[in-house]
Amino acid sequence: GESVGLHLPTLSVQEGDNSIINCAYSNSASDYFIWYKQESGKGPQFIIDIRSNMDKRQGQRVTVLLNKTVKHLSLQIAATQPGDSAVYFCAENGSGNTGKLIFGQGTTLQVKP
Amino acid sequence: KAGVTQTPRYLIKTRGQQVTLSCSPISGHRSVSWYQQTPGQGLQFLFEYFSETQRNKGNFPGRFSGRQFSNSRSEMNVSTLELGDSALYLCASSIDRGNEKLFFGSGTQLSVL
C-alpha cells in the first residue's frame, strides 16, 4: 500500500548546526510533496513544498531536496535554533489531485543548546 | 488573515455518545479536509469536502461523517463513540478542490472514557 516513511524517529542536533531530516516515499505516482512542522499542542504547520518537476526548493533557512530515482525526500534546516524543536512530517499526494495527503510517521527534532 | 479555527479545543466523552466538531477554514478557502492523529497510526485522512459535497473519503467506518456548509465551514460527527476514537482531530483547508497545500488548525483533542 501507499506509505511515506521517515528514516529516523528522533534526531538530536546542537544549536547552530544544520539538520537533515529524511523521508522515503513509495508511490511513484506522487507528484507533490510537503513538509510540516508540528509543535506540542498545535496542528501541523506548513514549512515548504515541492513538485516532482523540481529537484530542490529553498525557503527561509530550509531546503527541500527530491530524488525521484530513489524516491527520497529530505528537509535541510540551516543554523538550527531551539525554536525548531518539533515533530517534522513529510507527506505526498499519492495518486494525486484528490486533495488528500499521505503522511509519514514523523521525526522528532531535538535541539540542544 | 485568520488561520483555520477548530472548536472545541478539548472534549471528553464516554463510550456510546456522539460528538460534533467544528471547523472554520481560512477565508477564501473552499476545500476542507479532516484528519485523525493518534500516536500509533499517525495522521490519517478522514474525508474532504468541497462545495458542500464529500469528494473523497478515507478508510474509516460509517460512524464518522461530516458536512460542509455554503460558507465553507465544516463539521464532523462521530457517533457511538469507542475508546479507540480518542485522538486529535485536525481540520485543514485549501484554496480549491484537489489542492494539496493544506493549512491545518490546532485540532480538537477528543478523549473517550
Interface residues (C-beta under 8 A of the other chain):
Chain A: Y32 I34 Y36 G41 K42 G43 P44 Q45 F46 D49 F89 A91 N93 N97 T98 G99 K100 L101 I102 F103 G104 Q105 G106
Chain B: V4 Q6 S31 S33 Y35 G42 L43 Q44 F45 E48 F50 R55 N56 G58 L90 A92 S94 R97 G98 N99 E100 K101 L102 F103 F104 G105 S106 G107
